[in-house]
Protein backbone atom coordinates (compact mmCIF):
# COMPACT_ATOMS: atom_id res chain seq x y z
CA UNK A 1 0.00 0.00 0.00
CA UNK A 2 1.37 3.40 -0.93
CA UNK A 3 1.76 6.11 1.63
CA UNK A 4 0.77 9.74 1.23
CA UNK A 5 4.26 10.99 0.38
CA UNK A 6 4.77 8.58 -2.50
CA UNK A 7 1.47 9.76 -4.07
CA UNK A 8 2.63 13.37 -4.42
CA UNK A 9 2.81 14.46 -8.09
CA UNK A 10 6.51 15.37 -7.92
CA UNK A 11 7.42 11.68 -7.55
CA UNK A 12 5.71 10.64 -10.81
CA UNK A 13 8.54 11.87 -13.01
CA UNK A 14 9.30 9.92 -16.19
CA UNK A 15 13.05 10.52 -15.87
CA UNK A 16 15.27 8.20 -13.89
CA UNK A 17 17.18 9.87 -11.13
CA UNK A 18 20.86 8.98 -11.19
CA UNK A 19 22.81 9.49 -8.01
CA UNK A 20 26.55 9.60 -8.44
CA UNK A 21 28.49 8.32 -5.43
CA UNK A 22 30.95 10.72 -3.90
CA UNK A 23 34.15 8.99 -2.89
CA UNK A 24 36.33 10.89 -0.49
CA UNK A 25 39.76 9.64 0.47
CA UNK A 26 40.51 10.14 4.15
CA UNK A 27 43.33 12.57 4.54
CA UNK A 28 45.99 12.16 7.14
CA UNK A 29 46.87 15.77 7.67
CA UNK A 30 47.95 17.63 10.74
CA UNK A 31 44.54 17.07 12.32
CA UNK A 32 44.19 13.38 11.46
CA UNK A 33 44.31 10.70 14.12
CA UNK A 34 47.38 9.12 12.54
CA UNK A 35 49.35 12.16 13.60
CA UNK A 36 48.98 11.36 17.31
CA UNK A 37 52.04 9.11 17.20
CA UNK A 38 54.02 12.00 15.72
CA UNK A 39 53.07 14.17 18.71
CA UNK A 40 54.94 11.83 21.06
CA UNK A 41 58.60 12.06 21.95
CA UNK A 42 59.91 8.83 20.43
CA UNK A 43 63.15 8.95 22.43
CA UNK A 44 61.16 8.74 25.68
CA UNK A 45 59.43 5.65 24.33
CA UNK A 46 62.73 4.01 23.43
CA UNK A 47 64.17 4.63 26.92
CA UNK A 48 60.98 3.46 28.63
CA UNK A 49 60.86 0.32 26.46
CA UNK A 50 64.22 -0.79 27.88
CA UNK A 51 62.87 -0.60 31.45
CA UNK A 52 59.31 -1.85 30.90
CA UNK A 53 58.46 -5.11 32.68
CA UNK A 54 55.72 -6.16 30.25
CA UNK A 55 58.12 -6.01 27.29
CA UNK A 56 60.68 -8.12 29.14
CA UNK A 57 58.07 -10.84 29.77
CA UNK A 58 56.33 -10.67 26.36
CA UNK A 59 59.05 -9.71 23.88
CA UNK A 60 58.26 -12.79 21.77
CA UNK A 61 54.76 -11.52 20.84
CA UNK A 62 55.89 -8.01 19.82
CA UNK A 63 57.53 -6.66 16.72
CA UNK A 64 60.24 -4.03 16.80
CA UNK A 65 60.62 -1.19 14.32
CA UNK A 66 62.98 1.78 14.75
CA UNK A 67 63.41 0.98 18.45
CA UNK A 68 59.66 1.05 19.08
CA UNK A 69 57.52 -1.91 20.10
CA UNK A 70 54.45 -2.70 18.00
CA UNK A 71 51.53 -5.02 18.68
CA UNK A 72 50.17 -5.57 15.20
CA UNK A 73 49.66 -2.09 13.74
CA UNK A 74 49.41 -0.37 17.14
CA UNK A 75 52.26 1.23 19.07
CA UNK A 76 52.91 -0.34 22.47
CA UNK A 77 52.89 2.32 25.20
CA UNK A 78 55.24 1.62 28.13
CA UNK A 79 53.96 2.35 31.63
CA UNK A 80 56.04 5.54 32.01
CA UNK A 81 54.72 7.01 28.75
CA UNK A 82 51.01 6.40 29.33
CA UNK A 83 50.35 9.84 30.89
CA UNK A 84 51.57 11.43 27.64
CA UNK A 85 49.14 9.30 25.64
CA UNK A 86 46.32 10.22 28.04
CA UNK A 87 47.17 13.88 27.50
CA UNK A 88 47.09 13.51 23.72
CA UNK A 89 43.88 11.44 23.65
CA UNK A 90 41.96 13.35 26.33
CA UNK A 91 43.45 16.65 27.51
CA UNK A 92 44.47 18.46 24.34
CA UNK A 93 42.11 20.86 22.57
CA UNK A 94 41.92 18.46 19.66
CA UNK A 95 40.84 15.59 21.93
CA UNK A 96 38.40 17.85 23.76
CA UNK A 97 37.76 16.17 27.15
CA UNK A 98 35.00 14.08 25.58
CA UNK A 99 34.84 11.47 28.30
CA UNK A 100 35.73 7.84 28.77
CA UNK A 101 34.44 6.22 25.57
CA UNK A 102 35.79 8.85 23.19
CA UNK A 103 39.18 8.82 24.93
CA UNK A 104 39.27 5.02 24.81
CA UNK A 105 38.39 5.09 21.10
CA UNK A 106 41.20 7.55 20.37
CA UNK A 107 43.66 5.49 22.42
CA UNK A 108 42.61 2.23 20.73
CA UNK A 109 43.04 3.69 17.27
CA UNK A 110 46.85 3.68 17.39
CA UNK A 111 48.07 2.60 20.82
CA UNK A 112 48.15 -0.67 22.73
CA UNK A 113 48.95 -1.71 26.28
CA UNK A 114 47.42 -4.26 28.66
CA UNK A 115 44.41 -3.15 30.75
CA UNK A 116 43.93 -0.07 28.57
CA UNK A 117 40.20 0.20 29.27
CA UNK A 118 40.57 0.37 33.06
CA UNK A 119 43.55 2.76 32.82
CA UNK A 120 41.62 5.16 30.57
CA UNK A 121 38.54 4.94 32.78
CA UNK A 122 40.55 5.79 35.92
CA UNK A 123 42.27 8.70 34.17
CA UNK A 124 39.01 10.22 32.91
CA UNK A 125 37.33 9.81 36.32
CA UNK A 126 40.20 11.73 37.94
CA UNK A 127 40.25 14.49 35.31
CA UNK A 128 39.57 17.72 37.20
CA UNK A 129 38.18 19.61 34.19
CA UNK A 130 35.74 16.80 33.34
CA UNK A 131 34.62 16.51 36.95
CA UNK A 132 33.86 20.24 37.19
CA UNK A 133 32.02 20.46 33.87
CA UNK A 134 30.09 17.19 34.09
CA UNK A 135 26.35 17.84 34.33
CA UNK A 136 24.56 16.79 37.51
CA UNK A 137 22.41 13.70 37.28
CA UNK A 138 19.14 13.52 39.15
CA UNK A 139 16.55 15.97 40.31
CA UNK A 140 17.46 19.65 40.35
CA UNK A 141 18.22 21.10 43.73
CA UNK A 142 15.38 22.92 45.45
CA UNK A 143 15.31 26.62 46.14
CA UNK A 144 16.58 27.83 49.47
CA UNK A 145 13.84 29.23 51.65
CA UNK A 146 14.41 31.65 54.47
CA UNK A 147 13.26 30.92 57.99
CA UNK A 148 10.59 33.28 59.28
CA UNK A 149 11.86 35.76 61.85
CA UNK A 150 10.86 34.98 65.45
CA UNK A 151 8.52 37.52 67.06
CA UNK A 152 9.49 36.93 70.71
CA UNK A 153 12.51 35.68 72.67
CA UNK A 154 13.12 31.93 72.85
CA UNK A 155 10.47 31.20 70.25
CA UNK A 156 13.09 29.76 67.86
CA UNK A 157 16.45 28.45 68.99
CA UNK A 158 19.50 26.95 67.37
CA UNK A 159 21.78 24.52 69.15
CA UNK A 160 25.05 22.74 68.60
CA UNK A 161 27.45 20.45 70.45
CA UNK A 162 31.18 21.06 70.81
CA UNK A 163 32.90 17.80 71.71
CA UNK A 164 36.28 16.49 72.94
CA UNK A 165 37.28 19.41 75.13
CA UNK A 166 39.82 19.12 77.99
CA UNK A 167 37.72 20.17 81.06
CA UNK A 168 34.42 18.69 79.98
CA UNK A 169 33.48 16.21 77.32
CA UNK A 170 30.79 18.28 75.63
CA UNK A 171 29.70 21.93 75.46
CA UNK A 172 26.07 22.37 74.49
CA UNK A 173 25.46 25.79 72.90
CA UNK A 174 21.93 27.17 72.71
CA UNK A 175 21.28 30.40 70.76
CA UNK A 176 18.07 32.45 70.81
CA UNK A 177 17.42 33.55 67.23
CA UNK A 178 15.39 36.58 68.33
CA UNK A 179 17.90 38.22 70.71
CA UNK A 180 21.02 36.32 69.60
CA UNK A 181 21.66 35.46 73.26
CA UNK A 182 23.88 32.42 73.79
CA UNK A 183 23.88 29.97 76.65
CA UNK A 184 26.65 27.41 77.07
CA UNK A 185 26.18 24.25 79.12
CA UNK A 186 29.19 22.17 80.17
CA UNK A 187 28.24 18.52 80.09
CA UNK A 188 30.31 15.59 81.31
CA UNK A 189 29.52 12.44 79.39
CA UNK A 190 30.59 9.02 80.59
CA UNK A 191 32.19 6.65 78.05
CA UNK A 192 29.02 4.50 77.99
CA UNK A 193 26.89 7.53 77.03
CA UNK A 194 29.30 8.67 74.31
CA UNK A 195 27.39 6.88 71.58
C-alpha positions, 0 to 999 in steps of 0.5 A: 500500500502506498503512503501519502508521500509517494502519491505526491505528483513530484514523484511521478517523473518519467526521468530516472534519477541517477545518483553519483556516489561521492568517494572521499579519500581520508586525509591524514593531515595535521589534524588526522588521528594518525598524527597522534604518534608523531606528537609523542617524543619517540626517544622517551618511548625508546628509553621506557621500552628498555625498562618496561616489565611487560616487554621483558616478559612478552618480547616474543609476541611483539615486533620491533621497528625503529626501536619502538615496540608494536603489537600488530599495527598499534604502538605499544605504550610503556607504563612511564609514557602512558600519561603522555598518551592520556594527555594527547587522547583526552586533555588536548584541545583536539581531543576535547575532554570528551569522556571515557568512551571517546578517549578510549576510542582515540587510544585504541586507534593507534596505541596498545597496552594491557588493561587499557580500558581500566587505565583510561577509565581511571584517568578520565574519572580523575580528570579535574576539568571533566569533573567540574564540567560534568552535568549533575544527574538527578533531580534539580536542587530545590530553592533555598527558603528563608526561615521566618523571623521569630517575634518573641525571645526563645520562640526559635532556637539553634543549638550545637554540640562542641565535643572532645574538650579538655575540662568537659566532654561536651559543650552544648550551645543554645542560641536564641534567634530573636535576641542572639543570646547564647547559653553554654552548658558544660556537660560531662559524658561518661564513656558508655553515654558517648554513643 
